[in-house]
Amino acid sequence: MTPALRATPALPRLSGRELKEMAVSGGFAVDDNTGNRMIEALESTIQTLEARWAELEKLRHSPPMSESPAARWVSHHMVRTAADEEGLLTQLQAARAEFPTYVEAIELAKRTYQETEEGNRQKFTSISGEE
């Protein structure tokens, strides 16, 4: 197989559950502005996927093509790669299911950031002798 046709190994992914655990433990914190922008982007993506899901599902079926051997091969290849383990639909479906958990994790990370900032503010206030 030529190098161009070799599959690229999948990169490790951070699950929503892992991101939530990081947010709870303080390993992931984000300010309100950044967190809100992240949530807005994820929610927009979720809405787009929901709105277009019926059209995307069409990729599970062979597209209308001629009956030539090449067309049959291409048609089969398109369906297989859309829905196999690393396929477009498989990945979009996983993202669609995982994004709400990412939103929850970001909300937790925003609270973690606020709590850390408040704790730091109190420490600096006590050090400076102000109340």
Backbone hydrogen bonds in HBPLUS format (Angstrom, degrees):
<---DONOR---> <-ACCEPTOR-->    atom                        ^
c    i                          cat <-CA-CA->   ^        H-A-AA   ^      H-
h    n   atom  resd res      DA  || num        DHA   H-A  angle D-A-AA Bond
n    s   type  num  typ     dist DA aas  dist angle  dist       angle   num
A0005-LEU N   A0002-THR O   2.96 MM   3  5.47 145.1  2.08 114.4 124.2     1
A0006-ARG N   A0003-PRO O   3.32 MM   3  5.34 153.5  2.40 101.2 108.7     2
A0019-LEU N   A0015-SER O   2.96 MM   4  6.25 156.1  2.02 149.3 156.3     3
A0020-LYS N   A0016-GLY O   2.86 MM   4  6.09 152.2  1.93 146.7 154.3     4
A0021-GLU N   A0017-ARG O   2.94 MM   4  6.24 157.1  1.99 148.5 154.7     5
A0022-MET N   A0018-GLU O   2.96 MM   4  6.23 153.5  2.03 145.2 152.4     6
A0023-ALA N   A0019-LEU O   2.93 MM   4  6.20 151.4  2.01 144.3 152.2     7
A0024-VAL N   A0020-LYS O   2.92 MM   4  6.21 158.5  1.96 154.2 159.4     8
A0025-SER N   A0021-GLU O   2.98 MM   4  6.15 156.8  2.03 147.3 153.6     9
A0026-GLY N   A0022-MET O   2.98 MM   4  5.97 116.2  2.40 137.4 152.0    10
A0027-GLY N   A0022-MET O   2.71 MM   5  4.61 123.8  2.02 149.4 150.2    11
A0028-PHE N   A0022-MET O   3.11 MM   6  5.17 128.1  2.40 115.7 107.3    12
A0026-GLY N   A0023-ALA O   3.34 MM   3  5.17 148.3  2.45  93.5 102.5    13
A0030-VAL N   A0109-ALA O   3.22 MM  79  5.47 159.6  2.26 108.1 108.2    14
A0035-GLY N   A0031-ASP O   2.83 MM   4  5.89 168.5  1.84 163.0 166.7    15
A0036-ASN N   A0032-ASP O   2.74 MM   4  5.82 161.5  1.78 153.6 158.5    16
A0037-ARG N   A0033-ASN O   3.07 MM   4  6.30 153.7  2.14 144.8 151.8    17
A0038-MET N   A0034-THR O   2.91 MM   4  6.20 154.0  1.98 151.3 158.9    18
A0039-ILE N   A0035-GLY O   2.88 MM   4  6.12 164.0  1.90 153.8 158.0    19
A0040-GLU N   A0036-ASN O   2.87 MM   4  5.99 159.6  1.91 144.8 151.1    20
A0041-ALA N   A0037-ARG O   3.01 MM   4  6.18 155.7  2.07 143.5 149.4    21
A0042-LEU N   A0038-MET O   2.96 MM   4  6.27 162.2  1.99 151.9 156.7    22
A0043-GLU N   A0039-ILE O   2.79 MM   4  5.97 169.9  1.80 159.7 162.6    23
A0044-SER N   A0040-GLU O   2.92 MM   4  5.99 152.4  2.00 142.9 150.6    24
A0045-THR N   A0041-ALA O   3.00 MM   4  6.20 153.8  2.07 144.0 151.0    25
A0046-ILE N   A0042-LEU O   2.85 MM   4  6.15 158.6  1.90 152.7 158.8    26
A0047-GLN N   A0043-GLU O   2.92 MM   4  6.10 163.0  1.95 147.1 151.5    27
A0048-THR N   A0044-SER O   2.94 MM   4  6.14 154.4  2.00 145.0 152.2    28
A0049-LEU N   A0045-THR O   2.89 MM   4  6.14 164.4  1.92 153.8 157.8    29
A0050-GLU N   A0046-ILE O   2.90 MM   4  6.12 164.0  1.92 153.9 158.5    30
A0051-ALA N   A0047-GLN O   2.91 MM   4  6.05 160.1  1.95 146.9 152.5    31
A0052-ARG N   A0048-THR O   2.99 MM   4  6.13 143.1  2.13 145.9 155.5    32
A0053-TRP N   A0049-LEU O   2.84 MM   4  5.55 109.9  2.34 145.2 159.4    33
A0055-GLU N   A0052-ARG O   3.08 MM   3  5.41 119.7  2.46 106.1 120.4    34
A0056-LEU N   A0052-ARG O   2.96 MM   4  6.23 159.5  2.00 156.0 162.8    35
A0057-GLU N   A0053-TRP O   2.85 MM   4  6.05 150.8  1.94 154.4 161.7    36
A0058-LYS N   A0055-GLU O   3.15 MM   3  5.50 147.1  2.27 105.1 114.3    37
A0059-LEU N   A0056-LEU O   2.97 MM   3  5.75 163.6  2.00 121.2 126.4    38
A0060-ARG N   A0057-GLU O   2.97 MM   3  5.69 167.8  1.98 120.8 124.8    39
A0061-HIS N   A0058-LYS O   3.10 MM   3  5.64 166.7  2.11 116.2 120.4    40
A0072-ARG N   A0068-SER O   2.92 MM   4  6.20 163.1  1.95 160.8 165.5    41
A0073-TRP N   A0069-PRO O   2.94 MM   4  6.13 157.0  2.00 146.5 152.9    42
A0074-VAL N   A0070-ALA O   2.90 MM   4  6.13 166.3  1.92 152.0 155.5    43
A0075-SER N   A0071-ALA O   2.86 MM   4  5.97 164.8  1.88 150.4 155.0    44
A0076-HIS N   A0072-ARG O   2.93 MM   4  6.07 166.6  1.95 149.0 152.6    45
A0077-HIS N   A0073-TRP O   2.82 MM   4  5.97 161.7  1.85 152.0 157.9    46
A0078-MET N   A0074-VAL O   2.86 MM   4  6.04 156.5  1.91 152.2 158.0    47
A0079-VAL N   A0075-SER O   3.15 MM   4  6.43 163.4  2.18 151.2 154.5    48
A0080-ARG N   A0076-HIS O   2.90 MM   4  6.09 169.3  1.91 155.6 159.1    49
A0081-THR N   A0077-HIS O   2.91 MM   4  5.99 166.8  1.93 151.2 154.9    50
A0082-ALA N   A0078-MET O   3.02 MM   4  6.04 133.7  2.24 137.9 149.6    51
A0083-ALA N   A0079-VAL O   3.20 MM   4  6.37 146.1  2.32 148.2 155.4    52
A0084-ASP N   A0080-ARG O   2.84 MM   4  5.60 119.0  2.22 148.6 160.3    53
A0089-LEU N   A0082-ALA O   2.78 MM   7  5.44 137.8  1.95 140.4 154.2    54
A0087-GLY N   A0084-ASP O   2.94 MM   3  4.78 160.5  1.97 106.9 112.9    55
A0091-GLN N   A0087-GLY O   2.89 MM   4  6.11 163.1  1.92 157.5 162.1    56
A0092-LEU N   A0088-LEU O   2.84 MM   4  6.04 162.5  1.87 156.2 161.6    57
A0093-GLN N   A0089-LEU O   2.82 MM   4  5.86 157.5  1.87 147.5 153.9    58
A0094-ALA N   A0090-THR O   3.04 MM   4  6.21 155.2  2.10 142.5 149.2    59
A0095-ALA N   A0091-GLN O   2.92 MM   4  6.15 158.7  1.97 146.9 152.9    60
A0096-ARG N   A0092-LEU O   2.81 MM   4  5.94 161.7  1.84 148.5 154.0    61
A0097-ALA N   A0093-GLN O   3.07 MM   4  6.26 148.8  2.17 142.7 150.1    62
A0098-GLU N   A0094-ALA O   2.91 MM   4  6.06 145.1  2.03 144.4 154.7    63
A0098-GLU N   A0095-ALA O   3.09 MM   3  4.97 117.8  2.50  92.2 108.0    64
A0099-PHE N   A0095-ALA O   2.82 MM   4  5.73 157.8  1.87 161.6 162.2    65
A0101-THR N   A0098-GLU O   2.97 MM   3  5.47 128.3  2.24 114.2 127.4    66
A0102-TYR N   A0098-GLU O   3.17 MM   4  6.56 147.1  2.29 146.7 156.4    67
A0102-TYR N   A0099-PHE O   2.98 MM   3  4.92 118.3  2.38  96.4 112.5    68
A0103-VAL N   A0099-PHE O   2.96 MM   4  6.31 154.2  2.02 155.8 162.8    69
A0104-GLU N   A0100-PRO O   3.07 MM   4  6.41 156.8  2.13 143.0 148.5    70
A0105-ALA N   A0101-THR O   2.92 MM   4  6.17 155.7  1.98 145.5 152.4    71
A0106-ILE N   A0102-TYR O   2.87 MM   4  6.16 153.3  1.94 151.5 158.4    72
A0107-GLU N   A0103-VAL O   2.97 MM   4  6.28 156.5  2.03 151.1 157.4    73
A0108-LEU N   A0104-GLU O   2.99 MM   4  6.32 158.5  2.04 150.0 155.6    74
A0109-ALA N   A0105-ALA O   2.81 MM   4  6.06 153.4  1.88 145.8 154.2    75
A0110-LYS N   A0106-ILE O   2.83 MM   4  6.08 145.5  1.95 147.8 156.5    76
A0111-ARG N   A0107-GLU O   3.14 MM   4  6.49 156.0  2.20 145.4 151.2    77
A0112-THR N   A0108-LEU O   2.85 MM   4  6.16 157.5  1.90 151.1 158.1    78
A0113-TYR N   A0109-ALA O   2.92 MM   4  6.08 157.2  1.97 142.9 148.7    79
A0114-GLN N   A0110-LYS O   2.95 MM   4  6.22 163.1  1.98 149.7 154.0    80
A0115-GLU N   A0111-ARG O   2.84 MM   4  6.05 163.8  1.87 155.2 159.4    81
A0116-THR N   A0112-THR O   2.90 MM   4  6.06 158.8  1.95 148.9 155.0    82
A0117-GLU N   A0113-TYR O   2.84 MM   4  6.06 162.0  1.87 153.4 158.7    83
A0118-GLU N   A0114-GLN O   2.87 MM   4  6.06 158.3  1.92 148.4 154.6    84
A0119-GLY N   A0115-GLU O   2.87 MM   4  6.06 160.0  1.91 147.2 153.0    85
A0120-ASN N   A0116-THR O   2.87 MM   4  6.11 160.0  1.91 150.8 156.2    86
A0121-ARG N   A0117-GLU O   2.85 MM   4  6.03 155.8  1.91 146.9 154.1    87
A0122-GLN N   A0118-GLU O   2.92 MM   4  6.17 157.8  1.97 150.3 155.7    88
A0123-LYS N   A0119-GLY O   3.00 MM   4  6.25 155.5  2.07 146.2 153.0    89
A0124-PHE N   A0120-ASN O   2.94 MM   4  6.19 166.8  1.96 155.7 158.3    90
A0125-THR N   A0121-ARG O   2.91 MM   4  6.05 151.0  2.00 144.3 153.0    91
A0126-SER N   A0122-GLN O   2.90 MM   4  6.11 157.7  1.95 147.7 153.3    92
A0127-ILE N   A0123-LYS O   2.93 MM   4  6.14 150.8  2.01 147.5 156.0    93
A0128-SER N   A0124-PHE O   2.94 MM   4  6.05 156.2  2.00 143.6 149.9    94
A0129-GLY N   A0125-THR O   2.97 MM   4  6.03 115.6  2.40 134.2 149.9    95
A0130-GLU N   A0125-THR O   2.99 MM   5  5.13 128.4  2.27 153.2 155.2    96
